Amino acid sequence: MLNKEFKKKFDAESNTFKKAAIKGDFLFFMKKMDSIENNALIGALLRVRNLEDLQLIKKIKDGSQTENKNNDVETAPNYPGGINSLRQEVADLLYTDGVHSEPKTVMTDVIFTVEPDGSISNVHAQGDNFTFNRQAEIAMYSISEKFTPATAKGDPASFQFRLPLTLTMTE
């Protein structure tokens, strides 16, 4: 709807300088909207992390916390389309304007658990750049598909997964 309204205003204007100003206003507005959305996603990430931490504390208190051992697994989890499809989706979901870094190349390892139902949990990125780590975690929680879960003794099982990511900024 916003795109439509800006386009109407842009198309109705005959002055080239005013058209350029309208386009600039639109780009500035969209960047602000991205920033607001990013803040909301960071808030959601914190909420998810808190809930996961509370569930972990409850499991530890109940004595039901079990060690996640990938070596007991017969088949590893699989993302629809494979690992390259997962990498591409995460790359598409990354909010690169939210990454602040002096070096032009930043790296992180995203470690997460693929649950027996194919969902992911306990996403933690470990790298030198805090903002890239948070954006990578948000992107992982935002993927659209579920994994085909790992299997152990013929049953779906949890699996700890590691996904290395590298971002090279061009600006």
N, C-alpha and C positions, 0 to 999 in steps of 0.2 A: 504494500500500500504506500509506504514512504517513497519507494522507488518511482511509483506511478506519479505521485504528486510532484516530486522534484522534476521528473521528466516533463510533465505538463507545463510547469513553470519555465523550464529550460526551453522547450519547444515554442512557447508563446513569446519569448523574449527575442527581439530582433537585434538588439545592441550586442556586439561581440564581447565587449568588456563586461557587460552585465551577465552574459552567458557564462563567461569564465568565472565570475564571482559566484554565480549560482552553483557551478560545478565544484568550486572550492568549498563552498558552504556544505554541499552534499558530502564531499569526501571527509571534511572535518567532523560532520555530524556522525557519519558511519564509524569513524575511528573512535569517537566518544562512546558510541553504542557498543563497539567491540570491547572497549575498556570496562564498561559497566557489566557486560556479560562475563568478562574474565573475572571481575571481582566476585560476581555471584558464583562462578564455578569454583573459585578458591574457597569461598565459604562452604560450598557443598562438599568439597574435598575434606575440609576440616571436620565437618559433621560426620562424614563416612568414616574417617580415621578414628574419631572419638567413639563411634558405635562399635567399630571393630575392636578397639582397645578394651572397651567395656565387656564385649563378648569373650575376649581372651582372658580377662581377669576372672570372669564368671567360670570359664572352663577350668582355669587353674584352681580356683576355690573348690569347685565340684570334684576335682581330681580327674576330669575327663579329657584333659589336654593330652594329645598324643603327638609324638614326634612325627613329622612328615618325612618319610624316607622314600626318595625317588628310586632307590635301588630295588625295592620290592615290586616295582611296576613292570608289567609285561609289555604294554604299549603306551607310548607317550601321548599327551594330548595333541590335538591338531586343530588349527584354526581354519575355517572354511576358505579355501583358495591357497592355503599354505602360509608359511612364515613370511614370504615376500608380500603377500596380500595384507597380512597383519602390519608389517612395517609401513606399507604404503598408507593404510588407513590411519595409523598413528601419526605419520608425517602430515597427512591432510588435516588431522584434528589439532595439531600443535598450533598454539597461538604464539607465533614467533615475535610479535610486537611486545609480548609480555616477558621476553627473555632479554636480560641486560647483561652484557659481557664485553670486556675489553678485547680478549682474544676473539678472533673471528670464527674459530672452530671450538665447539664445546661438546663434551661427551658425558654420557651417563649410562649406568646399567639399571634397567628397570626390573626389579625382582617382584614377582607376584605369585599368588597361588591360584591354580586352576582347580576349582571345586568339582566334586563328583557330578554336579548338575551342569557343568560346563561354564558356569559364571566365574568371574575373577574376584579375588579379594586380597587384602593385605598388600596393596601396591605400594612399593617404596622404591624411589629412584636414588641411586648413589652415584654422585659425580661431584666435580669441583664447583659447578655453578648452581647455586640455590634456585634461581628463577627457572633455569632450564629443567631442573629436577621436578619442581612443582608443575610446570606445564606438561612434562612427560607423564606425570602421575594423573593429571586431569585427562589427558588424551587417552590413557589406558582405560580409565574408568568410563570413558565415553564411547568406546568401540561398540559397534552396532550388533555384532554377532556373538554367539556363544561358541566356545570351543567344543569339540568332541572330546570328552574327558579321557583321562588316562584309565587304564584298567590294571587291576591287580587281582589275581586269582579269578579272573572272569568278571569281576564287579568294578563299577566305576570307582575311581580313587582320586584323592587329592594329589596334586603334583606342583612342586615349586618350579617356576619357570624363570629364566633370566633372558632379557632382551636388551642387548647393547644398542644404544642410539647415538648418532652423531649429527650435530647441526652445524652447518657452515653458513654464516651470515654474509650476505653479499653487500649490504649497505655500509 
